[in-house]
Every structure is written in C-alpha cells, then in structure tokens.
Amino acid sequence: MKGARRLIAGLLYGSGLRIMEAVRLRIKDLDFQREEITVRDAKGEKQRVTMLPRALKPRLQAQVEAVRKLHQYDLKRGYGEVYLPYALESTSTEHLYGPVRSL
C-alpha cells in the first residue's frame, strides 16, 4: 500500500479508528502537539479522543501540508470555496486558510 491508503491503514491500526472515522477526519481533529486525534460522531454519536501514533505524525503533517497547498492553488484559480451561512462565518478556518470570501 502507498499514499493515502497506507496512511488510513496506519490510523486504523495505530489509533484504533474505524474506517469511516478515519476517512472523515478533518484538520481540526488532529492535535500534533498533544499527539491526539479527536473522533467526532463516533459509535453511538459520541465524541472521543485517541492517540496519534508518533510513527504517522510526519506523514500526517505532510498530508495536511499537501492538501493546504492544493486548496491554495484551487483558490487562486477561483475554486475551492463554499458558501457559509452568516452564522458560520465567525467559526471558519480563517486561521488556516485566510479570510472567508462570500460568493
């Protein structure tokens, strides 16, 4: 296995994530400093915290950076945006990607 599939398999084995938990991870779910993963809407619609394996940390960080670059590229080309209702604009990922632009 290579790439994202290997990374997901590592999360399944190393963190005890279920398949859907692993593929639904978001950047905000990863805490690299505390080496934790927050699993939202886990089994029974509960939230839990599990460990982020040290062996996967560099690969996860590289994946996050690759996705960040792809998103910036998409934004420059006029893509990569989504409409956010007014109530959600204050909770956006501005700290990660810059200000939210309305369509």
C-alpha positions as CSV (number, residue, x, y, z in Angstrom):
1,M,0.0,0.0,0.0
2,K,1.1,3.6,-0.7
3,G,0.0,7.1,-0.1
4,A,-3.4,7.9,1.5
5,R,-4.4,4.3,1.7
6,R,-1.3,3.4,3.7
7,L,-1.9,6.4,5.9
8,I,-5.5,5.4,6.6
9,A,-4.5,1.8,7.3
10,G,-1.9,3.1,9.8
11,L,-4.6,5.2,11.5
12,L,-6.9,2.1,11.7
13,Y,-4.2,0.0,13.3
14,G,-2.3,2.6,15.3
15,S,-5.1,4.7,16.6
16,G,-8.0,2.2,16.7
17,L,-10.1,4.2,14.3
18,R,-12.9,2.7,12.4
19,I,-12.8,3.1,8.6
20,M,-15.5,5.8,8.4
21,E,-13.8,7.7,11.4
22,A,-10.5,7.7,9.5
23,V,-11.9,8.9,6.2
24,R,-14.0,11.6,7.9
25,L,-11.0,13.2,9.8
26,R,-10.6,16.9,9.5
27,I,-7.6,19.1,10.1
28,K,-9.2,20.4,13.3
29,D,-9.4,16.8,14.6
30,L,-5.6,16.5,14.7
31,D,-3.6,17.8,17.6
32,F,0.1,17.3,16.7
33,Q,1.4,18.9,19.9
34,R,-0.6,16.6,22.2
35,E,-0.4,13.7,19.8
36,E,-4.2,13.2,19.9
37,I,-7.0,12.7,17.4
38,T,-10.5,13.8,18.2
39,V,-13.0,11.5,16.8
40,R,-16.4,13.2,16.2
41,D,-19.7,11.4,15.7
42,A,-18.1,8.1,16.8
43,K,-20.0,5.0,17.5
44,G,-23.2,5.9,19.4
45,E,-22.9,9.5,18.2
46,K,-20.3,10.3,20.9
47,Q,-17.0,12.1,20.7
48,R,-13.8,10.5,21.9
49,V,-10.1,11.2,21.9
50,T,-7.5,8.7,20.8
51,M,-3.7,8.7,20.3
52,L,-2.0,10.0,17.2
53,P,0.8,7.4,16.6
54,R,4.3,9.1,16.5
55,A,5.2,7.0,13.5
56,L,2.4,8.5,11.5
57,K,3.0,12.1,12.6
58,P,5.4,13.2,9.8
59,R,3.2,11.6,7.1
60,L,0.1,13.2,8.5
61,Q,1.8,16.6,8.7
62,A,2.9,16.1,5.1
63,Q,-0.6,15.2,4.0
64,V,-2.0,18.3,5.7
65,E,0.5,20.5,4.0
66,A,-0.2,18.9,0.6
67,V,-3.9,19.5,1.0
68,R,-3.3,23.0,2.2
69,K,-1.2,23.8,-1.0
70,L,-3.9,22.2,-3.2
71,H,-6.5,24.3,-1.5
72,Q,-4.5,27.5,-2.0
73,Y,-4.0,26.6,-5.7
74,D,-7.7,26.0,-6.1
75,L,-8.5,29.4,-4.5
76,K,-6.1,31.1,-6.9
77,R,-8.0,29.5,-9.8
78,G,-11.4,30.6,-8.5
79,Y,-12.4,27.3,-7.0
80,G,-12.1,25.7,-3.5
81,E,-14.7,27.9,-1.9
82,V,-18.0,27.1,-0.3
83,Y,-20.9,29.3,0.8
84,L,-21.1,29.7,4.5
85,P,-24.3,31.0,6.2
86,Y,-23.7,34.2,8.1
87,A,-23.8,32.3,11.5
88,L,-20.9,30.1,10.5
89,E,-18.5,32.8,9.1
90,S,-17.1,33.6,12.6
91,T,-16.2,29.9,13.1
92,S,-14.5,29.4,9.8
93,T,-11.0,28.2,9.2
94,E,-9.6,31.7,8.7
95,H,-6.6,30.9,10.9
96,L,-5.7,28.1,8.4
97,Y,-6.6,29.5,5.0
98,G,-7.1,33.2,5.4
99,P,-10.4,35.2,5.3
100,V,-13.6,33.7,4.0
101,R,-14.9,35.2,0.8
102,S,-18.6,35.3,0.1
103,L,-19.8,34.1,-3.3
